[in-house]
Amino acid sequence: MNKTVPAVATTDDVTTTDLHTRQLLLLAGGGRLARTVHVLVELGIADLLAHGPQTVADLARSSAAHELSLYRVLRAAAAVGIFAEGPAGTFFGTPLSDGLRTDNKQGVLPLVKYNNLDITWRPFDEIMHSVRTGEPAFDKVFGRPFFEHLEQTPAAGEFFERFMMHWSRRIVLEGLADLRLGRFPRIADLGGGDGWFLAQVLQQHPELTGVLMDLPRVASSAQPVLTEAQVADRVTVIPGDFFTDPLPAGCDAYLFKGVLHNWSDEKVVTVLRRVREAIGDSGATLLVLDQVMAPANEWDHAKFLDLDMLVLFGGRERVLAEWQDLLHRTGFELINDPGLKWTMLECRPR
């Protein structure tokens, strides 16, 4: 546990003007702060301070950093609550820095690393291209679309898949029981990654079977996951592209989990129409586990993730009315009352 952290200023200690000035400076220089956090993550400073304060000299020695330079970076980070500076050149962990520790499963360490990859950072240098044209800046920077680049660059593809698995597991574990998926004897998980989500569902419901469909490179990682969960005999794995290859028939539910926001409205219309054709007259259910953005002026991380969709993928986050429009255009209707943020949209064929 962290030792007692030195007191820091509260909002009672500063004027409203001071707070606005600080916020405006962070808005103007937020890129510097992001790179500062990246440096601290690469050096593992949060882990070094996990069990108590240390001097800058000790931190520099443990992280192979230049002592004075490290102090200057830590001092800037402490000014916004990432670590806290004590007497005689010592630094303490804080609740914010705890979010950067490798042993914190609820932290943001994978997100920090993801945001500092070439494939995510460089396209934002060309965000104006996306704003002016509506096209992903990624394509301009790397000469090909995001997912095609992952297919052609195995190291980047593997990191991206691990990153998506991390967040998928975190989201699912918080609300799997609330999804009530035991109602569907056979579930098709389209774009289901390594099958971890489907495995969790089948473990909870031994009577169910499933179909997992994803691109061949991704689907090839599913067998060990399904075997470890002892559900491999109840899952059919189909390597394929749900935009072009035949979709599985005879399922009771067709699920897209964190998938459709990666794609433009035109692409989503294409794939949902294909699902509608696969369902035919069977009465199967379409399930979309995705984000529904909060109304105007409300905080919602999805509004920032939406910029990733713009710049990197060509997809978008959507408010409820936009989801309803897509469903109507593709032959579905929404039959539940989904919440905001990560939520389930349950749909039936019209």
C-alpha positions in Angstrom: 0.0 0.0 0.0 1.1 3.6 -0.6 2.3 5.6 2.4 0.5 8.8 3.4 0.6 11.2 0.4 1.4 14.8 1.1 -1.6 17.1 1.1 -2.4 18.7 -2.2 -4.4 21.8 -3.0 -8.2 21.5 -3.2 -10.6 23.6 -5.1 -11.1 25.7 -1.9 -7.5 26.8 -2.1 -7.7 28.3 -5.6 -10.0 30.8 -7.4 -12.3 29.9 -10.2 -10.1 31.9 -12.5 -7.1 29.7 -11.5 -9.0 26.5 -12.2 -10.1 27.8 -15.7 -6.5 28.8 -16.4 -5.3 25.3 -15.5 -7.9 23.6 -17.6 -7.2 25.8 -20.6 -3.5 25.1 -20.3 -4.1 21.4 -20.2 -6.4 21.6 -23.2 -3.7 23.4 -25.1 -0.8 21.2 -23.9 -2.5 17.9 -23.3 -0.3 16.2 -25.9 2.7 16.9 -23.7 1.0 15.3 -20.7 0.1 12.2 -22.7 3.7 11.8 -23.7 4.8 12.3 -20.2 2.5 9.6 -18.9 3.9 7.3 -21.7 7.5 7.9 -20.4 6.5 7.1 -16.8 4.8 3.9 -18.0 7.8 2.8 -20.0 10.0 3.4 -17.0 7.6 1.5 -14.7 7.6 4.3 -12.1 4.1 3.4 -10.8 5.3 -0.2 -10.0 8.4 1.1 -8.3 6.3 3.3 -6.0 3.6 0.6 -5.3 4.9 -0.2 -1.8 6.0 3.3 -0.6 7.9 6.5 -1.4 11.3 6.5 -3.0 13.8 9.2 -3.8 14.4 10.3 -7.3 17.9 8.9 -7.1 16.6 5.4 -6.3 13.9 5.7 -9.0 16.5 6.8 -11.6 18.8 4.0 -10.6 16.0 1.3 -10.8 14.6 2.6 -14.1 18.0 3.4 -15.8 17.0 7.1 -16.2 18.9 10.4 -15.9 18.2 11.6 -12.3 17.6 15.3 -13.0 15.6 14.7 -16.1 13.4 12.1 -14.3 12.8 14.5 -11.5 11.6 17.2 -14.0 9.2 14.7 -15.6 7.9 13.5 -12.2 7.5 17.1 -10.9 5.3 17.9 -13.9 3.2 14.7 -13.4 2.8 15.5 -9.7 1.3 18.9 -10.6 -1.7 17.1 -12.0 -1.9 14.4 -9.3 0.0 11.6 -11.1 2.4 10.9 -8.2 3.0 13.3 -5.3 6.2 15.1 -4.4 7.4 14.9 -0.8 10.4 16.4 1.0 14.0 15.8 0.0 13.3 14.6 -3.5 11.0 11.8 -2.6 7.9 10.8 -4.6 4.7 8.9 -3.5 2.1 6.9 -5.5 -1.4 8.3 -5.7 -4.8 6.9 -6.7 -4.1 8.2 -10.2 -0.7 6.6 -10.5 -2.2 3.3 -9.2 -4.1 3.2 -12.5 -0.7 2.8 -14.2 0.5 -0.2 -12.2 0.9 -3.6 -14.0 -0.9 -5.4 -11.2 -4.0 -3.3 -11.4 -6.6 -5.1 -13.5 -8.9 -2.1 -13.4 -6.2 0.3 -14.5 -5.5 2.0 -17.8 -2.0 0.7 -18.5 -3.0 -1.1 -21.7 -4.8 2.0 -22.9 -1.8 4.2 -22.4 0.4 1.8 -24.3 -2.2 1.5 -27.1 -2.5 5.3 -27.4 1.3 5.6 -27.9 1.6 3.1 -30.7 2.5 4.4 -34.2 -0.7 3.1 -35.5 -2.8 5.2 -33.1 -0.5 8.2 -32.6 0.6 9.1 -36.1 -2.8 9.3 -37.7 -3.8 11.9 -35.2 -1.1 14.2 -36.7 -3.3 14.1 -39.8 -6.7 14.5 -38.1 -7.4 17.6 -40.3 -7.5 15.2 -43.3 -10.4 13.3 -41.6 -12.2 16.5 -40.6 -12.0 17.9 -44.1 -12.8 14.7 -46.0 -14.6 12.4 -43.6 -12.0 9.7 -44.5 -9.8 7.9 -42.0 -6.4 9.7 -41.7 -4.9 6.2 -41.0 -5.3 5.3 -44.7 -3.4 8.5 -45.7 -0.5 7.8 -43.2 -0.1 4.1 -43.8 -1.4 3.7 -47.3 -4.1 1.2 -46.4 -7.1 0.7 -44.1 -6.5 -0.1 -40.4 -7.6 -3.7 -40.4 -5.8 -4.5 -43.7 -2.7 -3.0 -42.1 -3.1 -5.3 -39.1 -3.3 -8.3 -41.4 -0.1 -7.3 -43.1 1.8 -6.3 -39.9 1.6 -9.3 -37.5 3.2 -7.6 -34.5 0.7 -4.7 -34.7 -2.1 -7.1 -35.2 -1.2 -9.2 -32.3 -0.9 -6.2 -29.9 -4.3 -4.9 -31.1 -6.0 -8.2 -30.5 -4.5 -8.5 -27.0 -5.6 -4.9 -26.3 -9.1 -5.6 -27.5 -9.3 -8.8 -25.5 -8.2 -7.0 -22.3 -11.1 -4.4 -22.6 -13.6 -7.0 -23.8 -12.9 -9.2 -20.7 -13.1 -6.1 -18.4 -16.5 -5.0 -19.8 -18.0 -8.5 -20.0 -17.1 -9.5 -16.4 -19.0 -6.5 -15.1 -22.4 -7.5 -16.6 -22.5 -10.9 -18.3 -25.3 -12.2 -16.1 -27.5 -9.2 -17.0 -27.5 -10.1 -20.7 -29.6 -13.3 -20.1 -28.1 -15.1 -23.0 -29.3 -18.5 -21.7 -32.5 -17.8 -23.6 -30.8 -18.7 -26.9 -29.9 -22.3 -27.5 -27.4 -21.6 -30.3 -25.5 -18.3 -30.5 -23.4 -17.0 -33.4 -20.7 -14.6 -32.1 -19.7 -12.6 -35.3 -16.3 -11.0 -35.0 -15.9 -12.9 -31.7 -12.1 -12.7 -31.5 -10.5 -15.6 -29.6 -13.8 -16.9 -28.3 -13.3 -15.9 -24.7 -16.7 -14.2 -24.5 -18.6 -17.1 -26.1 -16.7 -19.5 -23.7 -17.9 -17.5 -20.7 -21.5 -17.7 -21.9 -21.3 -21.5 -22.5 -19.7 -22.1 -19.2 -22.6 -20.4 -17.5 -25.1 -22.3 -19.6 -24.1 -25.9 -20.2 -27.1 -26.5 -22.5 -26.1 -23.9 -25.1 -23.9 -24.3 -28.2 -22.2 -21.6 -30.3 -20.6 -20.5 -33.5 -17.6 -18.3 -33.6 -16.7 -16.4 -36.7 -13.8 -14.1 -37.2 -11.0 -13.5 -39.7 -8.7 -16.5 -40.1 -5.7 -14.9 -38.3 -7.9 -14.1 -35.3 -10.0 -17.3 -35.3 -6.9 -19.4 -35.2 -6.3 -18.3 -31.6 -9.7 -19.6 -30.4 -9.0 -23.3 -29.9 -6.8 -23.0 -26.9 -9.2 -20.6 -25.2 -12.2 -22.8 -25.9 -10.3 -25.9 -24.8 -9.2 -24.3 -21.5 -12.8 -23.4 -20.8 -13.9 -27.0 -21.6 -16.4 -25.8 -24.2 -14.6 -26.6 -27.4 -17.0 -29.5 -28.2 -19.9 -27.1 -28.2 -18.4 -24.4 -30.5 -18.1 -24.4 -34.3 -15.2 -22.1 -35.3 -15.6 -20.5 -38.8 -12.7 -18.6 -40.1 -14.1 -15.9 -42.4 -15.1 -12.4 -43.2 -18.7 -11.5 -42.3 -18.8 -9.0 -45.1 -18.2 -11.5 -47.8 -18.3 -15.1 -46.6 -21.4 -17.1 -45.9 -22.9 -16.4 -42.4 -23.8 -19.4 -40.2 -27.4 -20.6 -40.5 -29.7 -22.1 -38.0 -28.7 -19.9 -35.0 -31.1 -18.5 -32.4 -29.2 -15.3 -31.8 -26.6 -13.4 -33.9 -24.3 -11.3 -31.8 -22.0 -8.4 -32.5 -20.0 -7.4 -29.4 -18.0 -4.2 -29.7 -17.8 -4.7 -33.5 -20.2 -2.4 -35.4 -18.8 0.8 -34.0 -15.7 0.1 -36.0 -17.5 0.5 -39.3 -19.3 3.3 -41.2 -23.0 3.4 -41.5 -22.7 2.1 -45.1 -20.7 -0.9 -43.9 -23.0 -1.6 -41.0 -26.0 -1.5 -43.3 -24.3 -4.1 -45.5 -23.5 -6.5 -42.8 -26.8 -6.2 -41.0 -28.7 -6.9 -44.2 -26.6 -10.0 -44.6 -27.6 -11.1 -41.1 -31.2 -10.4 -41.9 -31.0 -12.6 -44.9 -29.3 -15.4 -42.9 -32.2 -15.2 -40.3 -34.9 -15.4 -42.9 -38.2 -16.5 -41.4 -36.6 -18.2 -38.4 -37.4 -15.4 -36.0 -33.8 -15.4 -34.6 -32.7 -12.4 -32.6 -30.0 -9.8 -33.4 -27.9 -8.7 -30.4 -25.7 -5.7 -30.6 -23.5 -5.2 -27.5 -22.0 -1.7 -28.2 -22.0 1.8 -27.0 -24.9 4.2 -27.0 -23.6 7.7 -26.5 -24.9 10.1 -23.9 -26.8 13.2 -24.9 -25.1 16.5 -25.7 -22.9 18.2 -23.2 -22.7 15.1 -20.9 -19.4 13.4 -20.1 -19.0 10.1 -22.0 -15.7 8.5 -22.9 -17.4 7.3 -26.1 -17.4 10.8 -27.4 -13.6 10.7 -27.4 -13.5 7.1 -28.7 -15.6 8.4 -31.5 -12.6 10.4 -32.7 -10.6 7.2 -32.9 -13.3 5.8 -35.0 -13.1 8.9 -37.3 -9.3 9.0 -37.6 -8.4 5.3 -37.4 -11.2 3.0 -38.5 -13.8 5.0 -40.5 -16.4 3.9 -38.0 -18.4 5.9 -35.4 -20.0 5.8 -32.0 -23.8 6.4 -32.1 -26.6 7.8 -30.1 -29.8 5.7 -29.7 -31.7 7.4 -32.6 -28.8 6.6 -35.0 -28.8 2.9 -33.9 -32.6 2.8 -34.5 -32.2 4.3 -37.9 -29.7 1.6 -38.9 -31.9 -1.1 -37.6 -34.9 0.1 -39.4 -33.0 0.4 -42.7 -31.8 -3.2 -42.4 -35.1 -4.9 -41.5 -34.9 -5.0 -37.7 -36.6 -3.3 -34.8 -35.4 -2.6 -31.3 -37.4 -4.5 -28.7 -35.7 -3.5 -25.5 -34.8 -0.2 -23.7 -31.0 -0.1 -23.8 -29.1 2.1 -21.4 -26.2 4.4 -22.2 -22.5 3.6 -22.7 -21.9 -0.2 -23.1 -25.3 -1.8 -23.4 -27.2 -4.4 -25.3 -29.5 -3.6 -28.1 -31.9 -6.5 -28.6 -33.6 -6.6 -32.0 -36.0 -8.8 -33.9 -36.7 -9.0 -37.7 -39.4 -6.8 -39.0 
